């Protein structure tokens, strides 16, 4: 460290001496050599010495016979292709790391921070709670105070707050301390709501990108290969640097193998209500049932257990947010409830029909036939009758559900109705 300082200082002195008016060529040569020495490595110094030895002869020799210099040139004054600089800048820009600021350093914020760091970006974070030591262990700069966080001027600010708290967090966020053209993004599991919030509350010169990684710390624990990332470039300025900044952020997901899905926030919410919200609902229902491993797990049952596993660690706030802040969720919940009722009705319809038929058959039989006299009156006979009817119904109907009272027409109408919903 000290040696390096010394060399640089030496170089500075030598360079300043070059700039001073010097009398005579010998002095100029000596100063130039001194300057080059100051920046040269040991090997290069040896080469310089030999160069010095031959330089007097070279100066008197004919011009045009160029000697190969053993010194590696450090700067070129020669003309470069016209687009050389632009291309170099492009390459540097491509690789340049982003300073990514995460607001809300909970479960998901930390999960994302790890991948951003792995992909060579700098990460800073702020959150309501104190995550100082966790952040330090992840190599993330942590600022409890959002003002301090904003004054670090991150290129991108990503809101990883709970759906329920996002509006209040944005309202209290000191946006004015950020750089004028900051890119703001969010990863909320609902999309129309943050899009509207951003458009209403963010300054006009901020870029806006809505993201939804459709996986979490459990489902995305290992590889992100083929896991979907939904994104909507809600507002991105025309400048090339702004568009590139968006691409650089998206490239993290792309490089991790995500399936990149560009989709409007509105379309996302329609599709997510019938996929994600239903998945979480069923996962929570099964979780409430406390399913456990059995010694005869089928593949299907394994999938159910893994569904419970993937959803049970998510906070209830997250689940409630999926319901409350997606206007399509209520209709999906009703559809789920209706579907469950229909399946249950199919089961009970059949059972009720059999019992009812049994009751009426019994009532229609003459008293003697119901156990009096010498007729077969045992419970065994009644049971056989019931079983026989059951078998008959399976053979005739061929499928579950439907009452013998209602016959096929009504049943198929019901099924058609269910399919069209
Ligand atoms: P979450 O419970 O939805 O959110 C936790 C985060 O919200 C924490 O950073 C927490 O800050 C912050 N927060 C909660 N209440 C707050 C309040 N009143 N004021 C300020 N901050 C508050 O759990 P999460 O799993 O970490 O999800 C974060 C976001 O990522 C959500 O919007 C979620 O929809 C989205 N997301 C999650 C997943 C997933 O699988 N988990 C997947 C995709 C997207 P403190 O910890 O400092 O209190």
Boltz pocket constraint, residues with backbone or C-beta under 6 A from the ligand:
constraints:
  - pocket:
      binder: B
      contacts: [[A, 103], [A, 104], [A, 105], [A, 106], [A, 107], [A, 108], [A, 109], [A, 127], [A, 128], [A, 129], [A, 130], [A, 159], [A, 160], [A, 161], [A, 162], [A, 163], [A, 165], [A, 169], [A, 187], [A, 188], [A, 189], [A, 190], [A, 212], [A, 213], [A, 214], [A, 215], [A, 216], [A, 217], [A, 314], [A, 315], [A, 317], [A, 318], [A, 321]]
      max_distance: 6.0
